[in-house]
Amino acid sequence: MEIKTMIPHQNPLNPFAFTPDQLMALIEKRDMGTLHSIGGVDGLAKGLHSNTQHGLNPNQEQYELHSISLDDLQARTSSRSEHDDDEDIEEEIAAYDLQELPKKHETFHQRRAIFGSNVLPHIRHKSLLALMWAALKDKTLIMLTVSAAISLAVGIYEDTTTADYDENGRRIPGVKWVEGVAIIMAVIIVVLVGSINDYQKEKKFRQLNTKKHDRRVIRTCHTVIVPVRDIQVGDVLYLGPGDIVPADGVFIAGNNLKCDESAATGESDAVRKMGLEECLAVHWEENESTASFACIDDDAMAEPHFPDPFLVSGSKVIEGDCTYLVTAVGFNSIHGQTMMALRTKDENTPLQDKLDLLAGNIAKLGVSAAGVLFIILITRCIISLITFSVPVSLSEVMSQIMRILITTVTMVVVAVPEGLPLAVTLALAYATQRMLKDNNLVRVLAACETMGNATTICSDKTGTLTQNQMAVVAGTIGSSFRFLKDPPASRSDLIDVGEVRFRLPLPVRSFLNQALVINSSAITSTNDVGEVFLTGNKTETALLNFAQEYLGCEPVDQLRTFWPVEQVYPFNSSRKSMATVIRMSVLDERTKRERVVYRLHVKGASEFLLNASASIVSMHAASYDRFEGIEHGNCYDIETRRMTDANRARMSKIIQSYATRCLRTLAICYQDFDEWPSQQKLENVLAEGGLTLIGIVGIEDPLRPGVRDAVAACQRAGVCVRMVTGDNMLTAKSIARQCGIYTPGGKTMDGPTFRHLSPSDRLRVLPNLQVLARTSPEDKRLLVQSLRELGNIVAVTGDGTNDGPALKAADVGFSMGLSGTEVAKEASSIILMDDNFSSIVRAISWGRCVNDSVKKFLQFQLTVNITAIVLTLVSALISNEQRSVLTAVQLLWVNLIMDTLAALALATDPPTPALLERLPEPRAAPLINSTMWKMILGQGTFQITVIFMLMYADLFNLADDKATLNTVVFTAFVLCQIFNEINCRRIDNHFNVFKGISENHFFIAIFATTIFGQFLIVHFGGTAFQTVPLDLKQWALCILIGSMSLPVGALVRLVPDDLFVHGCERGPALTHGIYTVDSNETLAWTAAPAAITRMRHSKRSTDIEAQSII
């Protein structure tokens, strides 16, 4: 922010010098120039009616504050004296006449009115009834509810006004209302299952967000403990190691403060916080020296970013302590803005959109068919009345019209797929329970099916692809002992890092442990459960972890007690190193007596310390082989040799090879002195160039286990994986290359550049964009929205607060269950319980399985409905009584009981590896593809033909036995559906419909149950179902007709898809390789071939990189 943009406000109700927007911009832009212009943090405190030493005065805040303007602060800056600081609080109190001002009932009332409280606006959570009402607004359920109401009304009317008799003259019980009641029950089940699940999810996450935290603040010179929600703008807060910053603010004073802002901004490196004047001095010094900070800079110990005085809410203190002035709370803070961005209305998933469209089309089809039937029957009725010679009473005419109306209503009810919502709910519920075993906690049921057709995954780097924990992954001790994490089999000269402790000579290993443990600012801490862990700078903890895990180091605290520390030189950017001097006794080889030496351990920028070294540790000394333990000599007695030009060139080449992998390199050196003056300057020692180089190590944030394989699996499945990170470009490219995300021909870009592209340029760049670095939360959200505009189904992974907006904007958001922030979990729809990117592959597999399950059931359901509609229509037209061949109770069994059981049977097939060998479906791809239409129409034609032959061809001489004929027709129709369940297990053109059926015990049980149920209905249904028992021959005939569905299905699969539905699968460009941007622009998009090519290139490039490690 330029100084001219910080202009005085004109709000008479605001007694402060700043508006919330001005303070938000100050922190967001980290504008030290503007902060300096208003008098630094003291001027800022003055403008907020606070004081950096005394804090807020609650007593004073009970009265109206006098106004202070920005002009007053800027004028005060030029004439301010140090004495003014001590008298600020007295001046503030003296400005009030407490006798004249009315006392207010609430402290900080004006402060809250202008800047708000440190809480977000309350969300009115939906009650269970509200969730049920929302669920009832689903279009399919609305259609079912209307159909149920009509069916119930007509059924009750028919049962109360007419009496039906079977072929033997027995009265049939009035049960025509059952169909309507059954549909209502199906709707109730769907609504209850969905709404109760949502209610429990909301209740659980409300509990997670009610955690209470307290902070220490200074008020009227006293330290008090206040809840986080009571923190005010202008408060002076204490922060210590491990604290989460509760509100935005500006640094006042502290010691070696470093913050981890990776959760808030995505930046993986610790950010140093200093006072304003110190920061400006560092900036001036760095600008003068034109220093550059790269991913592999010469100074491996330096943070790659300038220090600043701004503390960002949501970040974590990892080292040091401080006091700071609060400038923004609640929704005005950076953390609050991120949380508010998550409060968006959930959109329909692709499957929901397709089901809504299908429900509308089915409703139109049913109404149209019913309308046609009504017109035909009414026309036939009028003609018969006109030509009928005997007079007909008005009541008979009305009765006949009501029968016609009832028949047409039956047509609409038959057309409604009442089992479809239940099938979707059962498939999702079953899948989510199974996914939990695969470490995928599904918060939003619909996200499960959406993930199946995800076309792109935008993954965060820090904490998602990587472990968010620096580690030593490569190194060279001396000039020849080289180690690497997971070295390639072709490099026998590289030792695996796990073998270092066994291959390194004991004196060298002990000496290296001493160097790493003594010369370190990291400390050990103990958590609530008694576990000991390291805290401090990530580079420091990486070195100590390396010593403990791979060098067999003694406990850190114990080793540090062995030698007294004489002097410590903290890291300084000018000397590019840190050092520690210890006093110790060593055995003099000449005199065989102990003598005292002062050992200087140094670590820092590799190239810088290499140039300051005159010797190097020898790795092949004869004394190492003779060494048998501490009782036979000094276990820290190493041998050195002169650093030759060849050694120097070799070590320089090693450093460069680590740089190709974007490793942060670090040199470890030492030098012994007979004496150490207390005023000795480290710069002078380094300038003399007498150090001994122990080794070079390479440090990075390593990949999570299984990430490479998971990315390759996603690419084989046609899913494009992109990296979106707040980290710098070089680090992002290196990690992306290791993962297999960044491949030859791919593009990289930083967030600001992407943000300022025009919409058309942005869409043109997207298909080849693989890495987006230096991104803000808004950049991530913009990327997601742009990808969705291209027709992509976008999944986003993240663990930090800064990932929240993108997680919410995506079709599916994945958060980390172990390391993820509450913001990320709240914004996500699926939580990875093991923090493993590999779990996403299983989510894709389950998502595709759910989509296939819905399609399997849909293929089965529509076959039943189309067949039933045609049978109802034709039989009603042929019948003199306008009655359907299938009674209402029979249709209840076919349309509800079988549909529900079939939904469970077809929804419980587990995912197969073949699901990941195909491309995802585009967002606009039809729900019913040509292969499914072919099977629906083929099976429907077969069933209709067979039933009509049974009804009207009299093939089995049952014309005189209507009851038996109707029972045979009913049984054959039901068995056709039961065997068609097996046929519907595949929705492609493969013939083996029995593959994996033995593993699905639900399917086998349901298949047997429905056949047994049909047997009971036929033999014991009697009057209710209007059936009579069948003999063995008739049962064999019905089973033969039903089983013919399987060979008919095989024949249908031989028919080319295009003959049935030409071009029904023409959707967005993903299927054919092109996305249309506008009439003149197209974007190439070759998902599967490019994915396989990228995977192959990635494998080759990874091998090349491994071979380049010297």
N, C-alpha and C positions, 0 to 999 in steps of 0.2 A: 504494500500500500504506500503510495506516495504521501508526503506530508500534506500536500494540498487537498487530499481527499478526506483527511481527518478534520472536518469542519465542525464548529460548534453547533449543537442541536438547538432547536427553537421550542422545545416542549416545556412549558411552564410548570408542569407537574413532575418533571424529572429534576431533582436537586443535584444530580451527579453530573460530572463533566462529560460522561460518555453514554452512548446508547448501547444496548446489547449487540446490535449489528456491528458497531465499531470494534467492540471487544472481541467478538467472534472472528472478524477479519484479521485482527491483530495476531491472534493465535494461529488461525488457519494458514495465513501467509508467512508466519514467523517473521514479522516485519520489525527488525531491530532498529531501522532508521526512524520509523515513527515513534517507537518506544523511547528512543534517545531524545527525540524532539520535545517530548512532554516531560522530560526530567527523569527518565528511567523508571525503575520500579517505585521509587519514592514519590515521583510525580503521579504515577498511576494510582498509588495508594491514596494520595491527597485528593485526587479527582473522585475517588470512591468513598471519601469520608472515612478513611481508615489510616493505619499507621503500621509501617513494617516492623516496628519494635513492640508496640503495645497492642496491635490488633484492633478489633472492633470494640466499641464501648456499648454494651447492651443498655445501660441506663440512659445514655444519650439518645439511643435509637428509639426510645419511647416518645420522643418529641419530634416535631417537624424539623427536618434538616434544612439549613440554609443552602441556597443554590451556589454552586461553583461552576465556572465555565472553563472551556478548553483554553480560551485566551488567558485566563488567570494562571493556568499551569505553565503555559509557554512563557509568559512574562516572568513568572516566579523562577523558571529554570535559569534565566540569565543572571538573576540577582540573589540566588539562594546561597546561604552560608551553612556551614556544618552545624552551627549553634541552633539553626532553625529546626533541625531534625528532632532535637531533644525537647523542643517546646510545642511541637505540633498538637499533642493531645491536650495540653493546657489551653492552647488557643481555641481548639474546637469547643471545649466545655465552656470557656469564658464567653463564647459568642452567643450563649443562650441565657435568657432570663427565665429561670425555671418557675418563677412565680406567675408569669404571664401566660406561658404556653399550657394549653390543656393537655393533660396526660392521656396517652393512648393506651388502649387495652392490650395491644399486641406489639411485642418487640419486633423490630426490623420490618414494620409494615410497609414503609416506603421502599425499602430495598427489595422486598418480595414483589411489590407492585410493579417495579421497573424491570428487575432482572429475573424474577421468578424464583421458585424453590428448586432444590436439588432432587426433584422427583419428576417423572413424566406424567402427562395428563392421564387420568384414570381411564382405563378401557372398560366399557360396560360389557362384561362377559355374558354370553348367551346362556339362558337357563336351558334345562333339558327340553322343556316344552317349545322354546324358541328354536332349538336345533331340530326338533321333530317337524316343526312348521316349515323350516327351511328345506328339510329333506323332502317334504311333500310337494315342493315347488318344482321338482324334477318333472320334465315334460312326459316321460314315460309313465311315471306314477300318476300324473294328472289324467292321462288317457285311461289308465287302468281304473282309477277311482270313478271317472265318469261312466265307464263301461260297467263297473260293478253296480253303481247306483241304478242305471237303466235296467240291467239284468235282474237286480233284486226287486225293483218295482214291478217289472213285467212278470217275473216269476211268482210274486205274491198275488198279483191280480189273477194270473192264470190258475193258480192253485185254488183260489177262493171262488172263482166263477165257473170253472169247468171241471169235469170229472173224466179221467182217462181210464180205459180198460185195455187189458192185454188180449192176445189172440184167444185165450180161453175164457174171456169174459170176466176176469177178475179185475177189481178196481185197483188202479195203480196209485200208490201213496203220492200225495202232492209234495214233491221235493224239487220243484223247478226253481225255487229260491236259493237252492244250495250253491249253484254256480256263482251267483252274485256274492254270497257270503264267503265262498272260497277265495274269490279274487280279492275281497277286502282283507281277508286274513293274510294273503300273500303281501299285500301292500303294507299291512301293519308290521309284519316280520322284517321286511326290508327297512322300513322307517326306524324301527326300534334298534336293529343291529347297527345301522349307520350312525344314528344320533347318540346312542349310548357310548359307542366307541369314541366319537368326537368329544363328548362331554367328559369322559374319563381322561382323555388326552389333555384337554384344556385345564382340568382340575390338577393334574400332575404338574403341568408346567407353571401354573400359578403358585404352587407350593415351592417350586424351584426358585421362583423370583422373589420370594418373601424372606430371603436371607437377610439378617441384620448385621451391619458392620459399623464400627465406631472409629472415630479419628480424633487425634489430639489437635486442638486449636489454641491460639493465644487470643484471649479477650481481656481487655483492661489489664494487661501485663501479667495475667495469670494463665497457666495452662489448664485447660478443661477438656473433658472427654464429651464429645457430642456425637449423636448418630449421623451417618452420612447424609440422611435426608434433611438435616437441620443446618448443613453447611451453607453459608451465605457468600455472595459476591463481596469481596473485601476482607474475608477471613484470612488469617495467617495460619497455615497448616504445617504440621510436622510430617515428614515422610522418612521412613527407614527401609532397610533391605527387606524385600518381599512384599512391600505395600503396593496395592493397586491405586493409581492416582484417581481420586474420586471426582475431580472437577478440573477444568482447564485453569491454567494460571501461569504466573511468571516467577522465576527463581529469585529468591532474596539472598540467602546465604546457605552454605553447606560445605561438605567435604567429599570430594571425589565422587560426585553423583553421576551414575550412569543408569539409563532407563532402557528397558526392552520395549520398543514400540511396535514389535512385529504383530501383536494382536490388534493394534489400533490402526497402523498404517501399512503393514506388510513388510516393513524394513527389518531384515534379519539381524543386522549388526546393532550392538549397543550404541546408544546416542548419549554423548557426554553433555551434561548440563552445568553451566557456569553462569556467573553474574554477567550482566550486560556489558560492562566495561571490559572484562576479560575476554568475552566473545568477540567484541569489536577489535580488540588487540590481536587476537588470533587470526581473524579474517584479514586484518591489515598485513600481518606478517606473512600469511600464506599468499596473499595477492602479490606482495613484493617479491617473494621468492618463486612465484609462478609454479607452485607445487601442484601436481596433479594426483588425484586419487583414482586409481584404477582397481580392477578386481585383483590383479596381481601386482600391487605396487611394491616398490622397494621396501616400504615400511610395512611389514606384515603385522606389526603390533598396533598400528594406528587404526582408529576408526576411520572408515572411508568417507565420513561426513564431518563437516564443521560442527563444533559445539554450538549450542544455542541456549537461551534462557527460558524457553517456553516448555511447559509441561502439559502433555496431552492426556485428557481423561481416557481411562481404559488401558493405559500403558502400565508397566510394572517396574518398580525400582529393583535393580539387581545388585547394586553396589553403592555404598555411601549413604549419606543422609542429608537432609536439607529442610529449610522452611521456604514456603512459597506463598504468593499472594493469589487468591482465587479471583478469576476474572469472568468465568462463565459457569453456570450450573444448569442442571435439568436439560430441557430440550434446546437450550442455547449453546450447550457444550458440544464438542465434536462427537463424543460418545452418545449424547442425547440425540443429535441429528441423525446419527446412524440408526438408532433405535426407532426414531420416528419414521424413517424411510421404510422400515419393515412393515409399517401398518398400512398395508395395501390390501385391497380386496382380492381374494383368491379367484383365479380364472378357471374356466372349464378345462379339463384335460382333453387331448385329441379324441380319446375314446368317448368321453361324455358328449362332445360335439357330434360325433358320428352316431351315437345312440339316440341323441335328440333328433337328429335328422331322420334316422330310421323310424323312430316313433311317429314323427309327423307323416312320413310317407305311408306307414302302415295304416295310420288313422284315415288318411285320404283314400287309400285303397279299399279299406273296409267299408267306409261310408259310401264310396262310389259303387262297390259291388252290392251293398245293401240297397242303395237307391235304384240300381238297375233291376234287382230282384223285386223290389216293391212295385216298380212301374209295370213289370211283366205280369206279376201276380194280380195287381189291381186291374190291369187291362183284361186279363183272362177272366177275372171275376165279373167285370162289367159285361163282357161279351156273353158269358154263361147266363147272367141274369136277364139279359135282353132276349136271348134265344130260348130261355126256359119257359115252357108253356104254363106251368103251375105258378100261381101267385106266391111271392115270398114276402114274409113279414119283415118289418123294419128291424126287429131284434135279431133275426137270422142274418140280415145283411150286416149289421154292426158286429155280430159275432164272427162272421167270416172275415171282415176287415181287421178285427183284432187278431185273428189267427195269422193273417198275412203280416201284420205289424210285428207280432211276436217272432215269426220266422225271420224277418229282416233284422230284428234286434239280435237274434241268435247268430246271424251272419257276422254282425259287428263284433260280438263277444268272441266268436271263434277266431276272428282275425287278430285280436289283441294278444300279443305274446306275454301273457302274465308271468311266465317263468323267467323272462329275460333279466329284469332287475335283480331277481333273487340269484340267478346264475352268476351275474357280475359280482354281487356281494359275496357269495360263497367262494368264488374263485379268488377274490382279493383277500378275504379273511383267511383262507387256507394258505395262500402264498405268503402272507405276512407272518403267519405263525412259523412256517418253515424257514422263512428268511431270517428270523430271529436266531435260529440255530446257525445260520451263516454269518452272524454278527452284523446283520442289517436290521436296526430297529425302525420300523416304518411308522411315522407319526401320522401321515396322511395316506389313507388307503389308496386313493387314486394315483398317487405317485408311483406305486408299484407297476401298474400297467403302462404308465407314461414312459418309464425308464426303458421299457422294452424296445421302444422305437426312437430312442435318443439318437440323434445324428451327430452330435458334437458334445464333447465334455470340456469345459473350461476349468482347469485345475489350478488352484493356488500352489505355490512352490513350498514355502516355508511351513513345515508342520504337516503337510499333506503328502507331497512327493518325497520330501526330505524329513528328517527326524527333528528338525529345529534344535539340534544339539551338535555343536562343532566336535569333530573327532580327528585324530591323526590317522591319515589313510596311506601315507607314503613317507619314506625317509631314507637318508643315507648317513650312516655313522662312519667316521673317518672318510676315506675316499672310495671304499670298495664294498662295505657292508650295506646292501640295498634291500629294502623291504617294501611291500605293497599289499594293500588289502585286496584279496581275491585276485592274485596275479594270473595271467593266462598260462595255460599249460606249456606253451611254446617257450616261455621265458624261465629257464631253469636257474638263471643267475639272480632272479628276484625271489626273496624269501617272503612267505606269507606272514602277515603281521602277527598272527597267533603263534608263530614259531620263534619270534625274536628272543624271548626270554631263555629259550633252550640253545640258541645258536650264538648268542652274544657272549663274549668272554665275561666272566663274573666281575673282574675289576672295572671293566668298561661299563657294565650294566649298573653296578653300584654307584660309580661316579656320575652316570647320567641321571640316576634317581636323585642323587644329591643336588645336581644342578636344577632339575625340574621342580623339586619340592621346596628347596630353600629360596630360590629366586622366583617367587610367585606371590601374588596378592590374593589368590583365592583362599577361602577358609572353609572349614567343615561346620555343618549345622546339623541339628537333630530335629526331625519333625514330630508331630503329635504322637505317632505310634512308635517312636524310638529309633527310626531309621536314620542313619547318618548319610548325608549327601553334601556335595560341594556347591558352594555359592560364590558368585563373582563373575568376572569377565568370561565370556564364552571361550575365548582362546586359552585363558589360564586354566579353566576347568577341563578343557580338552587335553591339555598337556598332563595334568595330574591324573585324569582318567586313564590316559595312555600308560603312565607309570604304574598305576595300580593294576590295570588289567593285563598288560602285556610285558611289563618289566619286573613283575614280582616285587614291587616296592613295599616297604614296611608302611604301617599306618602313618598318614601325613603328620598328624600332631606329634606322634612319637618321634619320628625322624627329625622334626624341627627342634626337638629338645636336646639333640646331640651336640650342637655347635652354637655358641653364642653369636648373635648377629651384631656386627660392628657398625654397619651403615647400610641404608637402603636408598637407592636412587629410583624413584618412581618413573614410569614411562614419560618421555618428553618427545614431542614431535620433532624438535630440532636435532636431537641426538639420535633419534629413531631407535631407541633401545631402553631397556630397564636393567638394573643391576642390584646385586646384594653382596655385601662383603661379610664373610664369617671368619672367626678365629679358630684355628684347629691345630692339632699336633700331628706331625708326620714323622716317619722314620727316615733319618738321614742315612743314605746308602754308604757314605764314606765313613762317617763316624759311628754308625750303628746306634746313634742316640736320637731320641725324639727332639724335635725342635718346633717352635711355633711359627706358623705361616698365616698370612692373611690371604684368603682365597676369594677372588672376585669372580662371581658367576654373572655372565651377561647373556641376554637373549634379545633379539630384535631383528631389524631388517636384514635379510640374508645377504644381499649384495654389499651393503654397507659394512657389516661385520666381517664378511669374507675379505674385503680389502684391508681391514684392520687386523688381520690374522697373519702371524709370522710362522706358525707351525700348525700341525694337524695331528690328531690322535692316530696312533699306529694300531692297526687291527690284527697284525700277524706277529706280535712280539713273542719271543721265546718264553718270557717270564709268565705269560698267560697260561701256557701249557704246564708249567711247573707249579702254578698256584693251586693249592689244595684246600684253602680255607683260611679264615681269619687268624687261626692259631699259628699259621706258618708265615704270616706276613700281613702287610697292609692291604685290605680288600679294596682300597681306593687308589692303589698304586698303579697308575696307567703309564704307558710309554708314548712318547710323541716323537715326531720327526719334522724336519724342516718343510715348510710349505713351498714347493717348487712351482715354477710357472705352469708346468704340466698339470700339477694338482689344482692350481687355481683355475685353469681353463676347464678342467674336468668338472669341478664343483660348480662353476658358472654355467656349464652346459646342463648340469642336473637341475639347477634352479630354473633354467629356461624350459626344461622339459615339464617340470611341475606347472609352470605358467601356462602351458598349452591346455592343461586341464582346469585352469582357473583355481588352482590351489593357493591358499594363503601360506607363503613360505616363511620360515622362521629359522634363524641360525642360533645355535647354542654354543657358547664359548666360555673360556675361563682364563685366568692368569693368577699365578701365585706371587705374593710380595712378602719380603721379610718384615716390612713395617707398613703401616697405613695411617698417614696423617689425617686427622679429623676434618681438615679443610681441603682434602684432596678433591679435585674436580674430575668427574667421569670423562668429560670432554677431552681433557688432557691425556688421560690414559688411552682413550680410543685413538687419539691423534698420533700417539707414539707407535701404534701398530704392532704391539707385542702380544696379542691374544693368541690363544690356542683354540682352533676350531674342533669342537667335538662332533658336530653333525648338523645336517639340515633336515627339517621335517616339513611335510606338507599337510595342511589342515583344511577341512571343508565340512560343510553340513551334509552328511552322507545320506544316500537314498534310503528310503524305507525298504525292508526286505520284500521282494516280490514285485516291486514297482515296474521293472523292465518287462517282466512277463505279462503283467496286467495291461500295460500300454500296448504291447504287441497283440494281446488277445482282443483288445478293443478295436485295434486297426483291422484285424482279420474279420471282425464282425461289422466292418464298415462304419465304425464310429471314429470321427476325427477328434484327437486329443490335443488341446491347446494349453499352453502354460500362460497364466495371467498372474503376475506378481508385482509387488511393490519394490522388489529388490532391483539392484543395478543390472544393466544389460549384459555385461560380460558374465556375471555369475549366473544369470537366468539362462543364457545360451549354453553355458557349460553343463548345467544340470539337465536342461532340456535335451541336450545331445546325448548325455548318459542314459536318459530315460528312453530315448528313441522317439522323442517328440519333435525335436529339431533335426531335420533331414535335408540333404542336398536339394536345392530348389525352393526351400521354404523361406518365408519372410519373417523378419522380426521388426518390432517397432516399439517406441516408448509411448507412455500414456499421453503426455501433452501433445505429441504429434498426431496421434490417433484422434484425440479429442477435437483438434482444430481442422480435421479433414472435412470437406463438404460431404453431404450424405451420399452423393453418387460415387465420389472417390472412396469413401469408406466401404461401400458395398463392393467396389471393384477390388479392394485390397483383401477383403475377408477370406475368400476361398483359399489363398495360399498363406495366410497369416498363421504362424505357429507359436510365436512367442510375443507377448505384450508385457513389457517391463516398465518399471517406474510408474505404476498405475495408482491412481487414487480410487476410493470406493466408487466415485461417480464414473470413472473410466470403465471399471468392471461392469457396472450396470449398463452403460452405453453399449459395450461390446455385446452383452447378452441380448439387449433389445435389437441391435442391428442384425445379429444372427437369426433372431426369431422373425424379423422382417423378411429375411430370405427364405423363410419356410422351414428353418431348422427347428428341431425339438432339442432344446438345450438343457444339459445338466451342468451344474456348477458344484465344485468341491471347495471347501474352505474350513478353516478352523478359527480365524480371528474375527474380531469385531468389524474390521474393515471389509470383510467378505459378506457381511450381512445384507446390504442392498442387492448385490448380485445373486446371492442365494435366494432372496425373495423374488427377484425378477425372473428367475429361471423357471423352466417347466418342472424341473426336479432339482432340489438343493440337497447336497450331502454335507454333513458336518461331522467333525471328529468327536467321538464320545469320551475319549480319555483326555485329550489335550485341547479340545475345542472350548471356546468361551461360551457363556450362556447366550450371548447375542447370536452367535452362529447357530447354536442348537435351536433357538427360538425361531430363527428364520428358515431353517431347513425343513425338509419333508421326510428325509431319511437320515438316521444317525448311524455312522460306522462305529460300532462298539469297540472294535479292536484298532481303530485309527489306521486301518490298512487300505490302501488304494485298491488292493486286489479284491476286496469285498465288493467293489463296484461292478466287477465283471460278473460276479454271482447275481448282483441285482439286475444287470442287463438280462442275464439268462432267465431269471424268474419273471421279469417283466414281459419278455417275449412269450414265456410259457403262459402267463395270464392272458395275454392278447390272443394266443392260439386257443386257450380254453374257452374264451368268450366266443370266438369264431366257430369253434367246434359245436358249441351249444346252439349258436345262431343258425348254423347249417342244419342242425337237427330240428330246431324249433320251427324254422320256416318251412321245412319239408312237411312237418305235421300240420302246420296252419294252412298251407296252400292246398294240401290234400283234403283237409277237413272242409275248407271253404268250397272247393269244387264239389265235393260230395254233398254238402248241405244245399248248395245252389241247385245242382242238377236233380237231386232226389226230391227237393221241394217243388221243383217245376213239374216233375213227372207225376208226383203223388197227387191223388185227387183231393186229399185232405191238406195239401201244402205242408206236409210234415217231413222232417229230415230223417235220413236213415239212422243217424246216431242221436240217441236221446240226450237230454240235458245232463243226466247223471253219468252216462257213458262219456260224454265230452268232459265232465269234471275229472274223471280218471285219466283221460288222455291228456287234457290240457294243463292239469295242475299237478296231480300226484306223480305222473310220469315225468313231467317237465322238471319238477323239483328234484326228483331222484336222478334224472339225467344230468341236471346241472351239477350235482355233487359228483356223479361218476366222471363226467368229462372235465371237471375242474381240478381233479386230483392227480392227473398225470404229471409226474415230476419232469423237470427240464432235462433235455438231452444235449450232448456236445454239439449236435448238428444245428442247434438254435443259433450258435455263435458263428456259423459258417455262411450266413446269409446277410444281405443288406437290410438295414432298418427300413421300415415303411415311412414314406413321407407323410407330413401332417395332413395333407388333403387326399391321401390315397383312400379309395372307397373301403368301407368296412366289409363289404361282401365283394370279393374279387371274382374274376371270370371262372376260376376253377371251382369256387363254391357255388356260383350260379349254375354251373354245368351239373354239379352233383344234385343240387336242390331240384332243378327241373327234371333231371333224369330219374331220380328216385320218385319224385312226385308223379311223373308220367306213368312209371311202372306201377305204383300203388293204386292210382286212379283206374288204370286199365284193369288190373286184377280185381279190384272191388266191383267195378261195373260188370265184369264178366260173371262174378259170383252172383250179383244181384239180378241181372236181366238175361243172362244166357242160359240159365238153368242147367249148368254143366253137371250138377250132382243130384238132379231130380228132387230138389227141395222147394219147388214152386208152390206145392200144396201145404208145406210146413213152414209158414212164415216165421214162427218163433225160432225154429232151428236155423233157418236161413239168416235171420238177423243176427243170431248169436255167432254163426260162422263168420259173417261179414265183420262183426265187431272184433272177434278174436283174431282174425287174419289181419285186420287193420292194426290192432295193438301189437301183434308179433312183428309186423313189418317195421314198426317204430323201434321195438326192442332190438332187433337185429341191425337196424340202421344206426343205432348207437355205436356199435362196433365199427361200422363203416365210417362214421363221423370222427373217429379217433385220428384220422388224417384229413388235413384240409389241402393237401397237395396231390400230385399225380403219382405218388408212390403206391405200390400195390400191397405191401405188407401192413395190413391194418392191425395185425396181432402183435406187432413188435412192442415189447415192454409191457404187455397186458398182464403178465404174471406178477409184475412188481406193483401193480395198482390193485391192492386188495379191495379198495372201495368199489371199483368198477365191477369186479367179479361178484362181490356180495350184492350190489344193486341189480346187476343183470339177473342173478338167480332170484332175488326178492321180487322183481317185477313179473317174472314168469310165474312164480308161485302165487303172487297176488292175482294175476289174471285167471289162474286155475281156480282160486277160491271164488272169484267173482262169477265165473261161468257156472260153477256147480252149486254155489250157495247164495249168489246174488239175488236170484229169484225175481220177485216183484220189483224191488228197488231198481235193479239194473236191467230188468226186462230180458233176462237170459234164461236159457234152459241148458241142462247138462249135455255135453257132447260125448260121443263114443270115441273109441281109440282111433278109428279110421278118420274121423273128422278132425281130431286133434293132430294127427299126422299130416293131414292135408293143410291145416293152418300153419303148422311149424314149417312145412316145406315151402309154402308161399312166403312166410316171413324170412326164412333163410335165403331165399332167392335174392334178397337185397344185397348180399355180399357179392355174388358173381355179377349182378347188374352193376354194382358199384365199380367193379374191375373193368367192365366193358365201357362204362361212362368215362373212366380215366384214360382210355385209349383215344377218346375223341379230342381233337385239338380244341384248346380253349377259345380261340378266336371265332370258332363257328357259333359259339353261344353268345358271348358278349364281346363285340368288337370294340376294342379301345376303352373298355371300362376302367382299366387301370392307368389310364393316362392322367397322371397327377402332376405335382410339381417336378421340377427339373431333376430332382435327385435320382429318379428312376432312370431317366434317359441321359443324364450327365450334364444338364444345363439348367441354370436358374435364370429366369427372365427378370431383368432389372427394369427396363422400360422397352419401348418399341425399337430402340436403336442399340441397346446394350445387352449382351449376354455374358454370363460368367461360366467358365468351364468348371465342371465339378465331377471328378472321377473318384468316387469314394472308395470302392473296393480295390480296383487295380492300383490306385495311388497308395492305398494303405499297405498293400502287400509289398509294393515297390519300396515304400518308405521303410518298412520293417527290414527288408533285405539290406538296403543302404545303411540303415542304422546299425545292423549287426556288423557289417564290414567296417564302418567308421569306428565302432567301439573297439574292434580288434586292433585297428590301426592306432587308436589312441593308447591302448594298453602297451603296444609294442614301442611306442615313442617314449615311454617312461625309462629313463636311463638308470 
